[in-house]
């Protein structure tokens, strides 16, 4: 084959191939674009499957207003609130109960149990002396009979006191002065007693004589508002005697029946603070009212240390009674007996809980029954 002919054949082949490529491209441009894949559908849950929670934006929650606790339908019972003290006393007296005879070992075990229950050495000695006479007179023989005699002896010894909180019978308003160390609950006690007296139909003024503790007057003001009482306060760091004197004067001018006077908590070992308390007591009695109660607020869980406090405050301001708080807690209960035996002043009110109605009059028979039930 000649070279010329071969070149012509190659040119023809190149031309035919190029024409095929052009046609193929034109056809490809006229094709429909591929269909998009179908949209994904959520899987269908089985009929018995639990519904799936759909997340939503959290809603704004308004803070709840603080509400004053409602008054209880009935006052708390000692039996219901003294479970811890009862359990403790039962543990101490376990060796005495069930004994078939009353011998020297029985008396020693009973003495130890009473001391451990915070009755104190002096009060325990006096109590056991009278109890021995009772056992001999009644011919008692067993440990259970001994414990029964102990209950009767305790009720008799606790029952011979004036436990009323005196209100009225004086010219001008009656004044109840509250004293005690820091942290025992004086302000709360005033608030609860104020609520009780207002509910009984009395017009009450609260005097914020604690001028040293930060926000003490504000706290008492909150209680006054809750109780429906009126408040008289002074400047922070001011003279507490002046505040209480002004409170009594305001109560007399407004025709109020009762002034509940708060004082700053103070250590019973600080002579200058106890001297100041003596001044507060004198000034409170010089105004338009009359001091009818001087109440020591005492934490029942402090045990024998509380008795030392009571002795010092009695010497300073001539106490008329004790308000014993937190008796429903870890208190052993014997401090009640020690206060009566060694100081000769009555426990008038006790705290059996945090509620507004959990501050109740002290009942000796109910108290002893609750301890020994």
C-alpha positions in Angstrom: 0.0 0.0 0.0 1.3 3.4 -0.9 2.1 5.8 1.9 -0.3 8.4 0.5 -3.2 5.9 0.7 -2.3 5.0 4.2 -2.3 8.6 5.4 -5.8 9.1 3.8 -7.2 6.1 5.7 -5.9 7.4 9.0 -7.4 10.9 8.5 -10.8 9.3 7.7 -10.7 7.3 10.9 -9.7 10.3 13.1 -12.6 12.3 11.6 -15.2 9.5 12.2 -14.0 9.1 15.9 -14.2 12.9 16.6 -17.7 13.1 15.1 -18.9 10.2 17.4 -17.6 12.0 20.5 -19.4 15.2 19.7 -22.7 13.4 19.2 -22.3 11.5 22.4 -21.7 14.8 24.4 -24.8 16.5 22.9 -27.0 13.5 23.7 -25.6 13.4 27.3 -26.5 17.1 27.9 -30.1 16.4 27.1 -30.6 13.7 29.7 -32.8 14.4 32.8 -30.7 14.9 35.9 -30.7 12.0 38.3 -33.7 12.1 40.8 -32.6 13.0 44.3 -32.8 10.2 46.8 -36.2 10.0 48.6 -36.3 11.9 51.9 -35.5 9.8 54.9 -38.6 8.9 56.9 -38.5 8.4 60.6 -38.7 4.7 61.5 -42.1 3.5 62.6 -42.1 2.5 66.2 -43.8 -0.8 67.2 -47.3 -0.5 68.6 -46.2 -1.5 72.1 -43.2 0.9 72.2 -43.1 3.6 74.8 -43.8 7.1 73.4 -40.7 9.2 72.7 -40.4 12.5 74.5 -40.0 15.5 72.3 -37.6 18.0 73.9 -39.1 21.4 74.5 -37.7 24.7 75.8 -37.8 24.8 79.6 -40.4 27.1 81.0 -39.4 29.8 83.5 -40.4 28.9 87.0 -41.4 31.7 89.4 -39.9 31.3 92.9 -42.4 30.3 95.5 -43.3 32.8 98.1 -42.5 31.9 101.7 -45.7 31.0 103.5 -46.3 31.2 107.2 -47.1 27.7 108.5 -50.7 27.1 109.3 -51.8 26.6 112.8 -52.0 23.0 113.8 -55.4 21.5 114.5 -54.2 20.4 118.0 -51.1 20.9 120.0 -48.4 18.3 119.8 -48.3 15.5 122.5 -45.3 14.9 124.6 -45.6 11.2 124.0 -45.2 11.7 120.2 -42.2 14.1 120.4 -40.0 12.7 123.2 -39.1 9.5 121.5 -35.3 10.1 121.7 -35.4 11.0 125.4 -37.6 8.0 126.1 -35.2 5.7 124.2 -32.2 7.1 126.1 -33.9 6.7 129.5 -35.0 3.2 128.7 -31.4 2.3 127.9 -30.2 3.6 131.2 -32.9 1.9 133.2 -32.8 -1.4 131.4 -30.8 -3.0 134.2 -33.4 -1.9 136.8 -36.6 -3.0 135.0 -37.5 -6.7 135.5 -35.4 -7.2 138.7 -37.1 -9.5 141.1 -35.7 -7.7 144.2 -34.6 -4.2 145.2 -31.1 -4.4 146.6 -28.0 -2.3 146.8 -27.0 -3.0 143.2 -30.5 -1.9 142.1 -30.2 1.5 143.8 -26.7 2.0 142.4 -27.9 1.2 138.9 -30.9 3.6 139.3 -28.5 6.4 140.6 -26.2 6.0 137.6 -29.2 6.0 135.2 -30.5 9.3 136.6 -27.1 11.0 136.4 -26.6 9.8 132.8 -30.1 11.2 132.0 -28.9 14.8 133.0 -30.7 14.9 136.4 -27.5 15.8 138.0 -25.8 14.6 141.2 -27.4 16.9 143.7 -31.0 16.4 142.3 -30.4 12.6 142.0 -29.4 12.3 145.6 -32.4 14.2 146.9 -34.7 12.3 144.6 -33.4 8.9 145.7 -33.6 9.8 149.4 -37.4 10.4 149.1 -37.8 7.4 146.8 -36.3 5.1 149.4 -38.8 6.3 151.9 -41.6 5.7 149.5 -40.4 2.1 148.8 -40.2 1.3 152.5 -43.6 2.8 153.2 -45.3 1.0 150.4 -43.4 -2.3 150.8 -42.3 -2.4 147.2 -40.1 -5.4 146.2 -39.4 -5.5 142.4 -37.6 -3.4 139.9 -40.9 -2.6 138.0 -42.5 -1.5 141.2 -39.5 0.8 141.9 -39.8 2.4 138.5 -43.5 3.0 139.1 -42.7 4.7 142.4 -40.1 6.8 140.6 -42.7 8.0 138.1 -45.1 9.0 140.9 -42.3 10.7 142.8 -41.2 12.7 139.8 -44.8 13.9 139.0 -45.2 15.0 142.6 -41.9 16.9 142.7 -42.6 18.7 139.4 -46.2 19.5 140.1 -45.8 22.0 143.0 -45.0 25.2 140.9 -46.8 28.1 139.4 -46.6 27.5 135.6 -48.9 30.3 134.4 -47.5 33.1 132.2 -49.0 36.1 134.0 -50.7 38.7 132.0 -53.0 41.4 133.3 -53.9 42.5 136.8 -51.4 45.5 136.5 -51.6 49.1 135.5 -50.5 49.4 132.0 -49.2 46.6 129.9 -47.5 43.5 131.3 -43.9 42.9 130.3 -42.3 39.6 129.6 -38.5 39.8 129.5 -36.6 37.1 127.6 -33.0 36.4 128.5 -30.4 33.7 127.6 -27.2 32.9 125.8 -26.7 33.2 122.1 -28.4 30.6 119.8 -31.0 29.2 122.2 -34.0 30.6 120.2 -35.1 33.7 122.1 -36.4 35.5 119.1 -38.2 32.5 117.8 -39.7 31.9 121.2 -41.0 35.5 121.3 -42.5 35.1 117.9 -44.4 31.9 118.7 -45.6 33.2 122.1 -46.7 36.4 120.4 -48.7 34.5 117.8 -50.4 32.6 120.6 -51.3 35.7 122.6 -52.6 37.5 119.5 -54.7 34.5 118.7 -56.1 34.7 122.2 -57.3 38.2 121.6 -54.5 40.3 123.2 -52.8 43.3 121.6 -49.0 42.6 121.6 -46.0 44.8 121.1 -42.6 43.3 120.5 -39.6 45.4 121.7 -36.3 44.6 119.8 -33.9 45.0 122.7 -31.2 42.9 121.0 -29.4 45.9 119.4 -26.1 44.2 118.9 -26.8 41.1 116.8 -26.9 41.9 113.1 -30.4 41.7 111.7 -31.9 40.8 115.1 -34.5 43.6 114.8 -35.4 42.5 111.2 -35.9 38.9 112.4 -38.2 40.0 115.2 -40.0 42.3 112.8 -40.8 39.3 110.5 -42.2 37.5 113.5 -44.3 40.5 114.5 -45.8 40.7 111.0 -46.6 37.0 111.0 -48.1 37.1 114.5 -50.1 40.3 114.0 -48.1 42.1 116.6 -46.5 45.6 116.6 -42.8 46.3 116.7 -40.7 48.9 118.4 -37.0 49.0 117.6 -34.0 51.3 118.0 -30.7 52.0 116.3 -28.2 49.2 115.8 -25.8 49.2 118.7 -28.0 51.5 120.7 -28.9 51.2 124.4 -31.2 48.1 124.9 -32.7 49.5 128.0 -33.9 52.6 126.1 -35.5 50.4 123.4 -37.4 48.3 125.9 -38.5 51.4 127.8 -39.8 53.0 124.6 -41.6 49.7 123.7 -43.4 49.8 127.1 -44.3 53.4 126.6 -45.6 52.8 123.1 -47.6 49.8 124.3 -49.2 51.9 127.0 -50.1 54.7 124.6 -51.7 52.2 122.1 -53.6 50.4 124.7 -51.7 47.1 124.3 -51.9 44.3 126.8 -48.5 42.8 126.6 -44.9 43.7 125.7 -42.5 40.9 124.7 -39.0 42.2 125.2 -36.0 40.6 123.4 -32.5 41.0 124.8 -29.1 40.3 123.3 -27.7 36.9 123.9 -24.8 37.0 126.4 -22.5 34.6 128.0 -23.4 34.0 131.6 -19.7 34.2 132.6 -19.3 37.8 131.4 -19.8 40.0 134.4 -20.2 43.3 132.4 -22.9 41.8 130.2 -24.8 40.4 133.2 -24.6 43.9 134.8 -26.1 45.4 131.7 -28.9 42.8 131.9 -29.6 43.9 135.5 -30.0 47.5 134.2 -32.4 46.3 131.5 -34.5 44.6 134.1 -34.6 47.7 136.3 -35.5 50.1 133.5 -38.2 47.8 132.1 -40.0 48.0 135.4 -39.8 51.8 135.7 -42.0 52.8 132.8 -45.7 52.6 132.2 -45.9 48.8 132.5 -45.0 46.1 134.9 -42.6 43.2 134.4 -44.6 40.1 135.3 -42.3 37.4 133.7 -38.5 37.1 133.3 -38.1 34.0 131.2 -34.8 32.2 130.6 -34.7 30.5 127.2 -32.6 27.4 127.5 -31.5 24.8 125.0 -32.5 21.4 126.4 -29.6 19.7 124.6 -27.0 21.6 126.6 -27.5 19.3 129.6 -25.8 20.3 132.9 -24.2 23.3 131.2 -27.7 24.7 130.8 -28.1 24.4 134.6 -25.0 26.5 135.2 -26.5 29.1 132.8 -29.7 29.1 134.7 -28.0 29.6 138.0 -26.1 32.7 136.8 -29.1 34.3 135.1 -31.3 33.6 138.2 -28.8 35.5 140.4 -28.7 38.4 137.9 -32.4 39.1 137.1 -34.5 36.9 139.4 -36.1 34.5 136.9 -39.7 33.6 137.1 -39.5 30.6 134.8 -37.8 28.7 132.0 -38.6 28.2 128.4 -37.0 24.9 127.4 -36.4 24.6 123.7 -35.4 21.6 121.5 -36.8 19.1 124.0 -37.8 16.9 121.0 -34.2 16.6 119.9 -31.3 14.9 121.5 -32.1 16.2 125.0 -32.2 13.5 127.7 -35.0 15.1 129.6 -33.4 15.0 133.1 -32.5 18.7 132.9 -36.1 19.5 133.6 -35.9 17.7 137.0 -32.5 19.4 137.7 -33.9 22.9 137.1 -36.8 22.4 139.5 -34.8 20.6 142.2 -31.7 22.9 142.3 -33.1 26.2 141.3 -36.6 26.1 142.5 -38.0 27.7 139.4 -40.5 26.1 137.0 -40.2 25.1 133.4 -43.2 26.9 132.1 -43.1 26.3 128.3 -41.3 23.7 126.2 -40.4 23.5 122.5 -41.5 20.2 120.9 -40.7 21.1 117.3 -40.2 23.8 114.7 -43.9 24.6 114.0 -45.5 27.8 115.2 -47.7 25.8 117.6 -44.9 23.5 118.8 -44.2 25.7 121.8 -46.5 24.4 124.5 -47.2 24.7 128.2 -45.2 22.2 130.3 -47.3 19.4 131.8 -45.5 17.3 134.5 -47.8 14.3 134.3 -47.7 14.1 130.5 -43.9 14.7 130.5 -43.2 11.9 132.9 -45.6 9.5 131.2 -43.9 10.2 127.9 -40.5 9.4 129.3 -41.5 6.1 130.8 -44.0 4.9 128.2 
